[in-house]
Amino acid sequence: MDTIKIESEAYKKLLSKIEGIERYIKNTSALFVDIEDTLEMTTREVIETLGTSESTVYRWRQDRLVPYRYDESGNVRFLFKDLYLAIKCSRISLQGTNKKDLLIKLTEFKDDFVRNSFLESLDRND
C-alpha cells in the first residue's frame, strides 16, 4: 500500500478547507429547514407555479382545503409546506395534472427562492 505524505502546512490548509465545507453544508441545511417552515406564497405565485386559476385557489380557501392567512396588507398568503402537504395527501388536485408534477413545480419554486436568496446574499457581501 502506498502512503501519501503531506507537508504539515499543506495538511492544515486542506483540513481548514474541509472544515469550511462542513460549515457551509450545516448552514445550508439549517437554511432549508428554516425555509420549509416559513416560506409563504402569494395567490399569484400559487397560480403561476401550479398553472391554475384564481377561482380554483379561491375555492381551495373556501372549502378549507389549504390553510392561509392574511398579511398586514390584506393579501392572502399560503405556507409552502401546507400547499405541499395538501397536494401530497390529495386534498387538492388539478384536472389534467398528476400529483408528482405538482410537487415538482412546488419544489422548483422553493429551489428558485433559495437560489435567488443565496445570490442576493452574495451580492450584499461583495
VMD Tcl script that draws the C-alpha trace (Angstrom):
set ca {
  {0.00 0.00 0.00}
  {1.30 3.42 -0.93}
  {1.46 6.10 1.70}
  {0.71 9.70 0.85}
  {2.83 12.17 2.72}
  {1.57 15.70 3.07}
  {3.60 18.51 4.48}
  {2.23 19.86 7.72}
  {1.30 23.28 6.27}
  {-0.45 21.76 3.25}
  {-2.32 19.38 5.56}
  {-3.51 22.27 7.73}
  {-4.76 24.16 4.66}
  {-6.59 21.09 3.39}
  {-8.14 20.46 6.79}
  {-9.22 24.10 7.00}
  {-10.93 23.88 3.59}
  {-12.72 20.68 4.60}
  {-13.94 22.33 7.81}
  {-15.18 25.29 5.76}
  {-17.14 22.96 3.50}
  {-18.60 21.25 6.55}
  {-19.72 24.62 8.00}
  {-21.26 25.57 4.65}
  {-23.22 22.31 4.47}
  {-24.50 22.72 8.05}
  {-25.55 26.32 7.40}
  {-27.24 25.41 4.14}
  {-29.10 22.53 5.78}
  {-30.33 24.86 8.51}
  {-31.44 27.36 5.86}
  {-33.51 24.69 4.10}
  {-35.23 23.76 7.36}
  {-36.00 27.43 8.06}
  {-37.32 27.89 4.54}
  {-39.52 24.80 4.79}
  {-41.10 26.23 7.95}
  {-41.52 29.85 6.88}
  {-41.71 30.10 3.08}
  {-45.00 31.62 2.00}
  {-46.58 32.00 -1.40}
  {-48.96 34.65 -2.61}
  {-52.09 33.74 -4.54}
  {-50.35 34.95 -7.70}
  {-47.32 32.72 -7.03}
  {-49.58 29.71 -6.46}
  {-51.44 30.41 -9.71}
  {-48.24 30.86 -11.72}
  {-46.39 27.95 -10.12}
  {-49.14 25.36 -10.34}
  {-50.74 26.66 -13.52}
  {-54.18 27.03 -12.00}
  {-56.80 29.75 -11.96}
  {-57.62 32.32 -9.33}
  {-61.08 30.81 -8.90}
  {-59.58 27.38 -8.15}
  {-57.31 28.84 -5.46}
  {-60.29 30.75 -4.07}
  {-62.33 27.52 -3.96}
  {-59.50 25.78 -2.06}
  {-59.68 28.55 0.52}
  {-63.49 28.50 0.73}
  {-63.52 24.71 1.13}
  {-60.73 24.99 3.73}
  {-58.53 22.59 1.78}
  {-55.39 24.67 2.34}
  {-54.68 26.86 5.37}
  {-53.97 30.51 4.61}
  {-53.57 33.82 6.34}
  {-53.91 37.50 5.53}
  {-50.75 39.57 5.79}
  {-50.66 43.13 7.14}
  {-51.64 44.46 3.70}
  {-54.68 42.18 3.45}
  {-53.09 39.85 0.90}
  {-53.59 36.09 1.15}
  {-50.52 34.01 2.00}
  {-50.12 30.23 1.89}
  {-47.35 28.37 3.67}
  {-45.34 26.36 1.17}
  {-45.39 23.28 3.41}
  {-49.21 23.45 3.71}
  {-49.61 23.51 -0.07}
  {-47.10 20.70 -0.46}
  {-48.90 18.58 2.13}
  {-52.34 19.31 0.64}
  {-51.13 18.07 -2.74}
  {-49.27 15.09 -1.32}
  {-52.34 13.99 0.69}
  {-54.61 14.58 -2.33}
  {-56.69 17.26 -0.58}
  {-56.15 19.46 -3.62}
  {-55.56 18.48 -7.23}
  {-55.77 19.94 -10.69}
  {-57.53 18.28 -13.57}
  {-55.07 17.05 -16.18}
  {-52.06 17.27 -13.86}
  {-50.77 14.49 -11.66}
  {-49.63 14.83 -8.07}
  {-45.97 14.22 -8.88}
  {-45.85 17.07 -11.41}
  {-47.48 19.49 -8.96}
  {-45.00 18.56 -6.24}
  {-42.12 19.05 -8.70}
  {-43.43 22.52 -9.60}
  {-43.64 23.47 -5.92}
  {-40.14 22.16 -5.27}
  {-38.81 24.16 -8.23}
  {-40.45 27.28 -6.77}
  {-38.67 26.68 -3.46}
  {-35.35 25.94 -5.17}
  {-35.61 29.17 -7.19}
  {-36.39 31.09 -4.00}
  {-33.34 29.60 -2.25}
  {-31.10 30.23 -5.26}
  {-32.22 33.85 -5.56}
  {-31.85 34.42 -1.81}
  {-28.35 32.96 -1.91}
  {-27.35 35.14 -4.88}
  {-28.76 38.23 -3.16}
  {-26.76 37.47 -0.03}
  {-23.61 37.10 -2.12}
  {-24.28 40.48 -3.76}
  {-24.72 42.12 -0.34}
  {-21.44 40.61 0.89}
  {-19.39 41.85 -2.09}
}
mol new
graphics top color blue
foreach p $ca { graphics top sphere $p radius 0.5 }
foreach p [lrange $ca 0 end-1] q [lrange $ca 1 end] { graphics top cylinder $p $q radius 0.2 }
display resetview
